[in-house]
């Protein structure tokens, strides 16, 4: 007799139920979050952002309670939107957080991702600010003390080099031109031929990289630049020629055309930068390091084993209690240490109504002028670490206390950059989604800290 494959040979008398009945623990963090949070206040903040960005109010009203709950769930742990959908569909505390315990409906991953895109970096920042205010109201944090620092958010890109950037451009043009409609079919054929030629050049470059002189490698790079330049000019002509048929494009055709336009504009800037490097041997300021996200830039950190990071700069401000507020620099010059020390205090005063009583920053933000300006802004204890033999702006006891606070923000930034929160190298294809992912990481860090504080208070014995 042939045995059944898999399962148990002892059959069950009754079929196992596919709808399990379980009791959710009241002390579970997600349950605690769902019960303690002011859903009305959070929804009002989301609605303010949503009304500014939604073009039309037509269609069904969104399930904001479920979408906000899904966003909070994703923030507290690193997972993709597909994994978030699965958690909400099958994990009881997640369904409770999203307010879905009385229904079998669940949002799909596409809807959740589109909601995050709509809310954007500024919307998530508003929710994070609400979380920090909540912690202050619960006496788990205090805005009387603030510490600030800058850090880098690395992008999920390979190490940039000239041949790699040009090869990525050719491959992307070949793919996008096949989806951009009939008007660009001739470009697709040319891009396919250029892709084969570029593949041979890149293969030869990498195969002989160790044994070839710099002059020979520069010649190969120049040949590749000529090929890419010709292809980019063809992309420009094709886009101008297909302008009249642009309105006929649908779905992926529109996306592909936008991608080709972005690639064309990026390569127009990148090719002169590559030729300048071949001619002078020096990298031009503001060099493009990614053809897909041209807003990225190199950040010199001077760390052991990682002298340069590729991504965007963030400014972090931590208040007493360990809760963090963050903002992303719009360009490489916006959040330098000497400027951010004062800007952090101004942002703090705008959020909480007054400057912190004590403020700390590392020696990168120290200057006599900054000390004077911070005191004018209302800071009583200016804890800027002095440079060289400069005297400390505060007494020795206060300086030691503020030095400890400066060390704490390093730990918080390290926790936010851990794999738990998806801050570094996020799954994002644009600098805007990198900003959203960064704010979600900071929001998750603050939520978990807040929930630990609330749980300890709930579990503490009465009296």
C-alpha positions as CSV (number, residue, x, y, z in Angstrom):
1,X,0.0,0.0,0.0
2,X,1.4,3.4,-1.0
3,X,1.8,5.9,1.8
4,X,0.5,9.4,1.6
5,X,3.1,12.1,1.1
6,X,3.4,14.7,3.8
7,X,1.2,15.4,6.8
8,X,0.4,12.7,9.4
9,X,-0.6,9.2,8.6
10,X,-3.1,9.5,11.5
11,X,-6.0,11.4,9.9
12,X,-8.0,13.9,12.0
13,X,-11.6,13.1,12.8
14,X,-12.8,16.6,12.0
15,X,-11.3,19.1,9.6
16,X,-9.1,21.7,11.2
17,X,-10.7,25.2,11.4
18,X,-9.2,27.8,9.1
19,X,-10.4,30.6,11.4
20,X,-8.5,30.3,14.7
21,X,-10.0,31.9,17.8
22,X,-7.3,33.5,19.9
23,X,-7.1,36.2,22.6
24,X,-4.8,39.2,22.0
25,X,-2.7,40.1,25.0
26,X,-3.6,43.5,26.3
27,X,0.1,44.2,27.0
28,X,1.2,43.6,23.5
29,X,3.0,46.6,22.1
30,X,0.8,47.0,19.0
31,X,-2.4,46.6,21.2
32,X,-1.0,49.2,23.6
33,X,-0.3,51.6,20.7
34,X,-3.8,51.1,19.3
35,X,-5.4,51.8,22.7
36,X,-3.2,54.7,23.8
37,X,-2.8,56.8,20.6
38,X,-5.1,59.7,19.8
39,X,-6.4,58.5,16.5
40,X,-8.3,61.7,15.9
41,X,-5.2,63.9,16.2
42,X,-3.2,61.7,14.0
43,X,-5.9,61.5,11.3
44,X,-6.3,65.2,11.3
45,X,-2.6,65.7,10.6
46,X,-2.7,63.1,7.8
47,X,-5.8,64.8,6.3
48,X,-4.0,68.1,6.2
49,X,-1.2,66.7,4.1
50,X,-3.6,64.6,2.0
51,X,-5.9,67.5,1.1
52,X,-2.9,69.5,-0.2
53,X,-1.7,66.6,-2.5
54,X,-4.9,64.9,-3.7
55,X,-6.0,66.4,-7.1
56,X,-9.6,65.2,-6.9
57,X,-11.9,64.1,-4.1
58,X,-13.8,61.7,-6.5
59,X,-13.9,58.0,-5.8
60,X,-14.3,56.0,-2.6
61,X,-13.1,57.6,0.7
62,X,-9.8,56.0,1.8
63,X,-9.6,53.7,4.8
64,X,-7.4,56.1,6.7
65,X,-7.5,54.3,10.0
66,X,-6.2,51.1,8.4
67,X,-3.6,52.9,6.3
68,X,-2.2,54.9,9.2
69,X,-2.1,51.7,11.3
70,X,-0.2,50.0,8.5
71,X,2.3,52.8,8.4
72,X,2.9,52.7,12.1
73,X,3.3,48.9,11.9
74,X,5.9,49.2,9.2
75,X,7.7,51.9,11.0
76,X,8.2,49.8,14.1
77,X,10.1,47.0,12.2
78,X,11.8,46.7,8.9
79,X,9.7,44.9,6.2
80,X,8.5,45.4,2.7
81,X,5.0,46.6,1.8
82,X,4.2,43.0,0.8
83,X,5.3,41.7,4.2
84,X,3.2,44.5,5.8
85,X,0.1,43.3,3.9
86,X,0.8,39.8,5.0
87,X,1.2,40.8,8.6
88,X,-2.1,42.8,8.6
89,X,-3.9,39.9,6.9
90,X,-2.8,37.2,9.3
91,X,-1.3,38.7,12.5
92,X,-3.9,39.4,15.1
93,X,-2.2,42.4,16.9
94,X,-1.5,44.0,13.5
95,X,-5.2,43.7,12.6
96,X,-6.1,45.2,15.9
97,X,-3.7,48.2,15.3
98,X,-5.4,48.8,11.9
99,X,-8.9,48.5,13.4
100,X,-9.7,45.4,11.3
101,X,-10.6,42.8,13.9
102,X,-14.3,43.0,13.0
103,X,-13.8,42.5,9.2
104,X,-12.0,40.2,6.8
105,X,-10.9,43.0,4.5
106,X,-7.2,44.0,4.3
107,X,-5.4,46.6,2.3
108,X,-3.1,45.4,-0.4
109,X,0.6,46.3,-0.7
110,X,0.1,48.5,-3.7
111,X,-2.4,50.7,-1.9
112,X,-0.2,50.9,1.2
113,X,2.8,52.0,-0.9
114,X,0.7,54.6,-2.8
115,X,-0.5,56.0,0.6
116,X,3.1,56.3,1.7
117,X,4.0,58.1,-1.5
118,X,1.1,60.4,-1.1
119,X,1.9,61.2,2.5
120,X,5.5,61.7,1.7
121,X,8.4,62.8,3.8
122,X,6.6,65.8,5.2
123,X,3.5,63.8,6.2
124,X,5.5,61.2,8.1
125,X,7.5,64.0,9.8
126,X,4.2,65.4,11.1
127,X,3.3,62.1,12.6
128,X,6.7,61.8,14.1
129,X,6.4,65.2,15.6
130,X,3.0,64.2,17.1
131,X,4.8,61.1,18.6
132,X,7.4,63.2,20.3
133,X,4.8,65.6,21.6
134,X,2.9,62.7,23.0
135,X,6.1,61.5,24.8
136,X,6.5,65.0,26.3
137,X,2.9,65.0,27.5
138,X,3.4,61.6,29.1
139,X,6.5,63.0,30.9
140,X,8.7,60.6,29.1
141,X,10.6,63.4,27.4
142,X,11.4,67.0,28.0
143,X,12.2,69.8,25.5
144,X,14.3,71.7,28.0
145,X,17.4,70.0,26.7
146,X,18.4,69.3,23.1
147,X,21.3,67.7,21.4
148,X,21.9,67.9,17.6
149,X,24.2,66.2,15.1
150,X,24.4,65.4,11.4
151,X,24.6,62.0,9.8
152,X,24.6,60.4,6.3
153,X,21.8,58.2,4.9
154,X,23.5,55.8,2.4
155,X,21.6,55.1,-0.8
156,X,21.2,51.6,-2.2
157,X,23.5,52.1,-5.1
158,X,26.8,50.4,-6.2
159,X,30.1,52.2,-5.8
160,X,30.0,54.9,-8.5
161,X,32.6,54.8,-11.3
162,X,32.5,56.2,-14.8
163,X,32.2,52.9,-16.7
164,X,29.5,51.7,-14.3
165,X,27.5,54.9,-14.6
166,X,27.6,54.8,-18.4
167,X,26.8,51.1,-18.6
168,X,23.8,51.7,-16.3
169,X,22.6,54.5,-18.6
170,X,22.8,52.4,-21.7
171,X,21.0,49.4,-20.1
172,X,18.2,51.7,-18.7
173,X,17.7,53.4,-22.1
174,X,17.4,50.0,-23.8
175,X,14.8,48.9,-21.3
176,X,12.7,52.1,-21.2
177,X,12.7,52.7,-24.9
178,X,11.0,49.3,-25.5
179,X,8.1,50.4,-23.3
180,X,7.7,54.0,-24.4
181,X,5.4,53.5,-27.4
182,X,5.7,53.0,-31.2
183,X,7.2,56.5,-31.7
184,X,10.4,55.3,-30.0
185,X,10.8,51.9,-31.7
186,X,13.8,53.1,-33.7
187,X,15.4,54.3,-30.5
188,X,14.8,50.8,-29.0
189,X,16.7,49.2,-31.9
190,X,19.6,51.6,-31.6
191,X,19.7,51.2,-27.8
192,X,19.8,47.5,-28.2
193,X,22.8,47.7,-30.5
194,X,24.5,50.2,-28.1
195,X,23.9,47.9,-25.2
196,X,25.8,45.1,-27.0
197,X,28.7,47.4,-27.8
198,X,28.8,48.8,-24.3
199,X,28.7,45.3,-22.8
200,X,31.8,44.4,-24.7
201,X,33.6,47.6,-23.7
202,X,32.7,47.2,-20.0
203,X,33.7,43.5,-20.0
204,X,37.1,44.3,-21.6
205,X,37.6,47.2,-19.1
206,X,36.9,45.1,-16.1
207,X,38.8,42.0,-17.4
208,X,42.0,44.0,-18.0
209,X,41.6,46.5,-15.2
210,X,44.5,45.2,-13.1
211,X,46.9,44.7,-15.9
212,X,46.2,47.8,-17.9
213,X,47.8,51.2,-17.5
214,X,45.8,54.3,-16.5
215,X,46.3,55.8,-20.0
216,X,44.8,52.7,-21.6
217,X,41.9,52.6,-19.2
218,X,41.2,56.3,-19.8
219,X,41.1,55.6,-23.6
220,X,38.5,52.9,-23.0
221,X,36.5,55.3,-20.9
222,X,36.7,57.9,-23.6
223,X,35.5,55.4,-26.2
224,X,32.6,54.5,-23.9
225,X,31.8,58.2,-23.5
226,X,31.7,58.7,-27.3
227,X,29.2,55.7,-27.6
228,X,27.1,57.0,-24.7
229,X,27.1,60.6,-26.1
230,X,25.8,59.4,-29.5
231,X,23.1,57.4,-27.8
232,X,22.1,60.3,-25.6
233,X,21.8,62.6,-28.6
234,X,19.6,60.0,-30.3
235,X,17.4,59.9,-27.1
236,X,17.0,63.6,-27.3
237,X,16.0,63.6,-31.0
238,X,13.6,60.7,-30.4
239,X,11.9,62.5,-27.5
240,X,11.5,65.7,-29.5
241,X,10.1,63.8,-32.5
242,X,7.6,61.8,-30.4
243,X,6.3,64.9,-28.6
244,X,3.1,65.0,-30.5
245,X,2.2,61.4,-29.6
246,X,3.0,61.8,-25.9
247,X,-0.7,62.3,-25.0
248,X,-1.5,58.9,-26.5
249,X,0.7,57.0,-24.0
250,X,-0.8,55.0,-21.2
251,X,0.4,53.4,-18.0
252,X,3.9,52.0,-18.5
253,X,4.4,54.1,-21.6
254,X,4.1,57.3,-19.6
255,X,6.5,56.0,-17.0
256,X,9.0,54.9,-19.6
257,X,8.9,58.3,-21.3
258,X,9.4,60.1,-18.0
259,X,12.3,57.8,-17.3
260,X,13.9,58.5,-20.7
261,X,13.6,62.2,-20.2
262,X,15.2,62.0,-16.8
263,X,18.1,59.8,-18.1
264,X,18.6,62.2,-21.0
265,X,18.9,65.3,-18.8
266,X,21.2,63.5,-16.3
267,X,23.6,62.2,-19.0
268,X,23.8,65.7,-20.5
269,X,25.3,66.8,-17.1
270,X,27.3,63.7,-16.4
271,X,29.2,63.4,-19.7
272,X,31.0,66.8,-19.4
273,X,31.9,65.8,-15.8
274,X,33.4,62.5,-17.0
275,X,35.4,64.3,-19.8
276,X,36.7,66.9,-17.3
277,X,37.9,64.1,-15.1
278,X,39.7,62.4,-18.0
279,X,41.3,65.7,-19.0
280,X,42.4,67.0,-15.6
281,X,42.4,64.0,-13.3
282,X,40.2,65.8,-10.8
283,X,36.6,65.1,-9.9
284,X,34.4,68.2,-10.5
285,X,32.4,69.6,-7.5
286,X,28.8,68.2,-7.4
287,X,29.6,65.2,-9.6
288,X,26.6,62.9,-10.3
289,X,27.0,59.5,-8.7
290,X,23.8,57.8,-9.8
291,X,22.0,58.1,-13.2
292,X,18.7,56.9,-11.5
293,X,18.8,59.3,-8.5
294,X,20.9,62.2,-9.6
295,X,20.2,64.2,-6.4
296,X,22.5,62.0,-4.4
297,X,26.0,63.2,-3.6
298,X,29.2,62.0,-1.9
299,X,29.6,62.8,1.8
300,X,33.2,62.9,3.2
301,X,33.0,61.4,6.7
302,X,36.6,60.5,7.4
303,X,35.6,57.3,9.2
304,X,38.0,54.3,9.5
305,X,37.1,51.9,6.7
306,X,34.5,54.3,5.2
307,X,36.0,57.6,4.3
308,X,33.2,58.6,1.9
309,X,29.5,57.7,2.0
310,X,27.1,58.1,-1.0
311,X,23.6,59.4,-0.2
312,X,22.1,62.4,1.5
313,X,22.7,64.3,4.7
314,X,20.3,64.4,7.7
315,X,20.1,66.6,10.7
316,X,19.1,64.9,13.9
317,X,17.9,66.6,17.1
318,X,17.3,64.6,20.3
319,X,15.5,66.0,23.3
320,X,15.9,64.8,26.9
321,X,14.5,61.3,27.1
322,X,16.0,60.1,23.9
323,X,13.3,61.0,21.3
324,X,14.6,62.2,17.9
325,X,13.3,64.7,15.3
326,X,15.0,64.7,11.9
327,X,15.1,66.7,8.7
328,X,16.8,65.9,5.3
329,X,19.1,68.3,3.6
330,X,17.8,69.4,0.2
331,X,21.4,69.8,-1.1
332,X,24.9,69.0,0.1
333,X,25.5,72.5,1.5
334,X,22.3,72.9,3.6
335,X,23.1,71.0,6.8
336,X,26.8,71.6,7.4
337,X,27.8,71.4,11.1
338,X,28.5,75.1,11.5
339,X,25.0,76.1,10.3
340,X,22.9,73.2,11.7
341,X,23.9,74.0,15.3
342,X,21.9,77.2,15.1
343,X,19.2,75.9,12.8
344,X,18.4,73.0,15.2
345,X,17.6,75.4,17.9
346,X,15.4,77.5,15.6
347,X,13.5,74.3,14.6
348,X,13.2,73.3,18.2
349,X,11.8,76.8,19.1
350,X,9.3,76.6,16.3
351,X,8.0,73.2,17.4
352,X,7.9,73.7,21.2
353,X,7.4,77.5,21.5
354,X,10.8,78.2,23.1
355,X,14.5,77.4,22.7
356,X,15.9,74.6,24.9
357,X,17.4,75.7,28.2
358,X,20.5,73.6,27.5
359,X,21.8,72.7,24.0
360,X,24.8,70.5,23.1
361,X,26.7,69.9,19.8
362,X,30.1,68.5,18.9
363,X,33.1,70.6,18.0
364,X,32.1,70.8,14.3
365,X,29.5,73.4,15.3
366,X,31.7,75.5,17.6
367,X,32.5,79.1,16.9
368,X,32.5,82.3,18.9
369,X,29.7,83.6,16.7
370,X,27.6,80.4,17.2
371,X,27.9,80.6,20.9
372,X,26.8,84.3,20.8
373,X,23.9,83.6,18.5
374,X,22.7,80.6,20.5
375,X,22.6,82.7,23.7
376,X,20.6,85.4,21.8
377,X,18.2,82.6,20.7
378,X,17.4,81.9,24.3
379,X,19.8,79.0,25.2
380,X,21.0,79.4,28.8
381,X,23.6,76.6,28.7
382,X,25.5,76.4,25.3
383,X,27.3,73.1,25.3
384,X,29.3,73.4,22.0
385,X,32.4,71.4,22.4
386,X,35.3,73.9,22.0
387,X,38.0,73.6,19.4
388,X,41.6,73.5,20.3
389,X,42.4,75.6,23.3
390,X,39.2,77.6,23.3
391,X,37.5,78.0,26.6
392,X,34.2,76.1,27.2
393,X,31.1,78.2,27.1
394,X,29.8,76.6,30.3
395,X,31.3,75.5,33.6
396,X,33.1,72.2,34.0
397,X,30.2,70.3,35.6
398,X,27.7,71.4,33.0
399,X,30.2,70.6,30.2
400,X,30.6,67.0,31.5
401,X,26.8,66.6,31.7
402,X,26.2,67.9,28.2
403,X,29.1,65.7,26.9
404,X,27.2,62.6,28.1
405,X,24.1,63.9,26.3
406,X,26.2,64.2,23.1
407,X,27.3,60.6,23.4
408,X,23.6,59.5,23.8
409,X,22.6,60.9,20.4
410,X,25.4,58.9,18.8
411,X,23.7,55.8,20.2
412,X,20.3,56.8,19.0
413,X,21.6,57.5,15.5
414,X,23.3,54.1,15.5
415,X,20.0,52.4,16.5
416,X,18.1,54.2,13.8
417,X,20.7,53.0,11.3
418,X,20.4,49.4,12.5
419,X,18.8,46.8,10.2
420,X,15.6,47.1,12.2
421,X,14.5,50.4,10.8
422,X,15.7,50.5,7.1
423,X,17.3,53.9,7.4
424,X,20.5,53.1,5.6
425,X,20.3,51.8,2.0
426,X,16.5,51.9,2.0
427,X,14.4,50.2,-0.6
428,X,13.8,53.4,-2.5
429,X,14.1,54.5,-6.1
430,X,14.0,58.2,-5.6
431,X,15.4,60.7,-3.2
432,X,11.8,61.6,-2.1
433,X,11.2,58.0,-1.1
434,X,14.6,57.9,0.7
435,X,13.3,60.9,2.7
436,X,10.0,59.0,3.5
437,X,12.0,55.9,4.5
438,X,14.3,58.0,6.7
439,X,11.3,59.6,8.5
440,X,9.6,56.2,8.9
441,X,12.8,54.9,10.5
442,X,12.9,57.8,13.0
443,X,9.2,57.4,13.7
444,X,9.7,53.6,14.4
445,X,12.6,54.4,16.8
446,X,10.4,56.9,18.7
447,X,7.3,54.7,18.7
448,X,9.3,51.7,20.2
449,X,10.8,53.9,22.8
450,X,7.5,55.4,23.7
451,X,5.8,52.0,23.9
452,X,8.5,50.7,26.2
453,X,7.9,53.7,28.5
454,X,4.2,53.2,28.5
455,X,4.5,49.5,29.1
456,X,6.8,50.0,32.1
457,X,4.2,52.4,33.5
458,X,1.3,50.0,33.0
459,X,3.2,47.1,34.6
460,X,4.4,49.1,37.6
461,X,2.7,48.1,40.8
462,X,0.0,50.6,42.0
463,X,1.0,52.8,44.8
